[in-house]
Amino acid sequence: MNSHLRHRRVWVAAACFALLALADMRGSLAHATDVPEPLGYRMKAFRADVPKTLAGATVIGTKEAEALWRRKQIVFIDVLQRIPKPANLPEDTVWRDKKRHNIPGSYWLPNVGFGRLPPSGAAYFRDHLHRLTQGDPSRAIVFYCLDRCWMSWNAAKRAMEYGYSNVHWYPQGTDGWSAASLPLEEKLPEK
């Protein structure tokens, strides 16, 4: 192999490693902003920069989330909202739910990350948390949705207020997971 071709291959390999390192750094810093934690819940504009922290919870990145997922000893909960079929649609209207792909083995509890939950939403969240943790408030839980999504922050905060003590927040969600070429699977919400 001539030296010109060898140098070109070395340069291409170095550039690839630099791009991978930059992508990994961007992925782990995508949620790192100077946004302060609110005193209560985020009430609107749920797709916006999020804080670096959530008091009382462990904030994890994609590498930590993957390691926890591979151990299969932690409950992953997706809280992305689901838009319901409007009640006033004509009978002959075809309605197709938007597909949701999430981290394999996760449970999808839609709409529990809003700032305010109606009593039925709060009961749905509490009942499923109890079921998924087998009634153990110290069982480890990871909450996520999308990158820059306050719904997972709100849901994790709410779970801690319900008495859950081993809460993890994965702010990059399925966007960070997918960017790391990790598998996703189509899910339906828990009933």
C-alpha positions as CSV (number, residue, x, y, z in Angstrom):
1,M,0.0,0.0,0.0
2,N,1.5,3.4,-0.9
3,S,2.1,6.0,1.8
4,H,-0.4,8.4,0.4
5,L,-3.3,5.9,0.7
6,R,-2.1,4.9,4.2
7,H,-2.1,8.5,5.4
8,R,-5.5,9.1,3.9
9,R,-6.9,6.0,5.8
10,V,-5.3,7.2,9.0
11,W,-6.8,10.7,8.5
12,V,-10.3,9.2,7.8
13,A,-10.2,7.0,10.8
14,A,-9.1,9.9,13.0
15,A,-11.9,12.1,11.7
16,C,-14.4,9.3,12.3
17,F,-13.2,8.9,15.9
18,A,-13.4,12.7,16.4
19,L,-17.0,12.8,15.1
20,L,-18.0,9.9,17.3
21,A,-16.5,11.6,20.3
22,L,-18.2,14.9,19.4
23,A,-21.6,13.1,19.0
24,D,-21.2,11.4,22.3
25,M,-20.3,14.6,24.0
26,R,-23.2,16.4,22.4
27,G,-25.5,13.6,23.4
28,S,-24.5,13.7,27.0
29,L,-24.6,17.5,27.1
30,A,-27.8,18.0,25.1
31,H,-29.8,18.4,28.3
32,A,-27.2,20.3,30.3
33,T,-28.4,23.8,30.5
34,D,-28.5,26.6,33.0
35,V,-32.3,26.2,33.4
36,P,-33.1,26.3,37.1
37,E,-35.3,23.7,38.6
38,P,-38.8,25.2,39.2
39,L,-40.2,25.0,42.7
40,G,-43.2,23.0,41.5
41,Y,-44.0,21.3,38.2
42,R,-43.4,22.6,34.7
43,M,-46.9,23.7,33.5
44,K,-46.4,24.5,29.8
45,A,-44.0,24.5,26.9
46,F,-42.9,20.9,27.6
47,R,-40.4,20.7,24.8
48,A,-37.8,23.2,25.9
49,D,-34.4,23.2,27.6
50,V,-34.4,21.3,30.9
51,P,-32.3,21.6,34.0
52,K,-29.2,19.6,34.7
53,T,-30.6,18.3,37.9
54,L,-33.7,17.0,39.6
55,A,-33.4,17.3,43.4
56,G,-33.7,13.8,45.0
57,A,-33.3,11.9,41.7
58,T,-30.3,10.5,39.9
59,V,-29.8,12.1,36.5
60,I,-28.4,9.6,33.9
61,G,-27.1,9.8,30.4
62,T,-27.4,7.3,27.6
63,K,-24.4,5.1,28.8
64,E,-25.8,4.8,32.3
65,A,-29.3,4.1,31.0
66,E,-28.0,1.4,28.7
67,A,-26.1,-0.2,31.5
68,L,-29.1,-0.2,33.8
69,W,-31.3,-1.6,30.9
70,R,-28.9,-4.4,30.2
71,R,-29.0,-5.5,33.9
72,K,-32.8,-5.8,33.6
73,Q,-33.2,-4.9,37.3
74,I,-34.9,-1.5,36.9
75,V,-38.3,-0.4,35.7
76,F,-38.2,1.9,32.6
77,I,-41.2,4.2,32.2
78,D,-41.9,6.2,29.1
79,V,-44.2,9.2,29.9
80,L,-44.6,10.8,26.5
81,Q,-48.0,12.2,26.0
82,R,-50.6,10.4,23.8
83,I,-53.1,12.4,21.9
84,P,-56.5,10.7,22.3
85,K,-59.0,10.2,19.5
86,P,-61.3,13.3,19.6
87,A,-64.8,12.4,20.8
88,N,-66.5,14.5,18.2
89,L,-65.2,12.8,15.1
90,P,-67.8,11.6,12.6
91,E,-68.3,7.8,12.9
92,D,-66.8,7.0,9.5
93,T,-63.6,8.9,10.3
94,V,-60.5,6.6,10.3
95,W,-58.3,7.3,13.3
96,R,-54.8,6.1,13.5
97,D,-52.9,6.5,16.7
98,K,-49.4,7.8,16.3
99,K,-46.9,5.0,16.8
100,R,-44.6,5.2,19.7
101,H,-41.2,3.4,19.8
102,N,-39.6,3.2,23.1
103,I,-36.8,1.4,25.0
104,P,-37.5,-2.3,24.9
105,G,-39.1,-3.6,28.1
106,S,-40.4,-0.2,29.0
107,Y,-43.9,0.6,30.1
108,W,-45.7,3.6,28.5
109,L,-47.7,5.6,30.9
110,P,-48.8,8.5,28.7
111,N,-49.9,11.9,30.0
112,V,-48.6,11.5,33.5
113,G,-45.9,14.2,33.0
114,F,-48.2,17.2,32.7
115,G,-47.9,19.9,35.3
116,R,-51.4,19.1,36.7
117,L,-53.1,15.7,36.6
118,P,-56.8,15.2,36.9
119,P,-57.7,12.8,39.7
120,S,-58.1,9.9,37.2
121,G,-54.6,10.6,35.8
122,A,-53.1,10.7,39.3
123,A,-54.8,7.4,40.2
124,Y,-53.6,5.8,36.9
125,F,-50.0,6.9,37.6
126,R,-50.1,5.7,41.3
127,D,-51.7,2.4,40.4
128,H,-49.2,1.6,37.7
129,L,-46.2,2.7,39.8
130,H,-47.5,0.4,42.6
131,R,-47.9,-2.5,40.1
132,L,-44.7,-2.0,38.2
133,T,-42.6,-1.8,41.4
134,Q,-44.5,-4.6,43.0
135,G,-45.4,-2.3,45.8
136,D,-41.8,-1.5,46.7
137,P,-41.2,2.3,46.8
138,S,-37.5,1.7,46.9
139,R,-37.4,-0.2,43.6
140,A,-35.3,1.6,41.0
141,I,-37.3,3.4,38.3
142,V,-36.1,5.3,35.2
143,F,-38.4,8.0,33.7
144,Y,-37.9,9.3,30.2
145,C,-39.7,10.6,27.1
146,L,-37.8,12.7,24.4
147,D,-34.8,14.9,24.6
148,R,-35.6,18.3,26.1
149,C,-38.9,17.0,27.4
150,W,-40.2,18.3,30.7
151,M,-42.8,15.5,31.0
152,S,-40.2,13.0,32.2
153,W,-38.9,15.6,34.7
154,N,-42.4,16.2,36.0
155,A,-43.2,12.5,36.2
156,A,-40.0,11.7,38.1
157,K,-40.6,14.6,40.5
158,R,-44.2,13.4,41.1
159,A,-43.0,9.8,41.7
160,M,-40.7,11.1,44.4
161,E,-43.6,13.0,46.0
162,Y,-45.6,9.8,46.0
163,G,-42.8,8.2,48.1
164,Y,-40.6,6.5,45.6
165,S,-37.0,6.8,46.7
166,N,-34.9,5.3,43.9
167,V,-35.8,7.5,41.0
168,H,-33.6,8.0,37.9
169,W,-34.3,10.7,35.2
170,Y,-33.0,10.1,31.7
171,P,-33.5,13.5,30.0
172,Q,-32.2,12.4,26.6
173,G,-35.0,9.8,26.3
174,T,-35.6,7.9,23.1
175,D,-33.8,10.6,21.1
176,G,-30.6,9.9,22.9
177,W,-31.2,6.2,22.9
178,S,-31.8,6.1,19.1
179,A,-28.8,8.4,18.5
180,A,-26.6,5.7,20.2
181,S,-28.0,3.1,17.8
182,L,-29.7,1.2,20.6
183,P,-32.9,-0.8,19.8
184,L,-36.4,0.6,20.1
185,E,-39.7,-1.3,20.0
186,E,-43.2,-0.2,19.3
187,K,-45.4,0.0,22.4
188,L,-49.0,0.6,23.3
189,P,-49.9,2.5,26.5
190,E,-50.6,0.6,29.7
191,K,-54.3,0.3,30.3
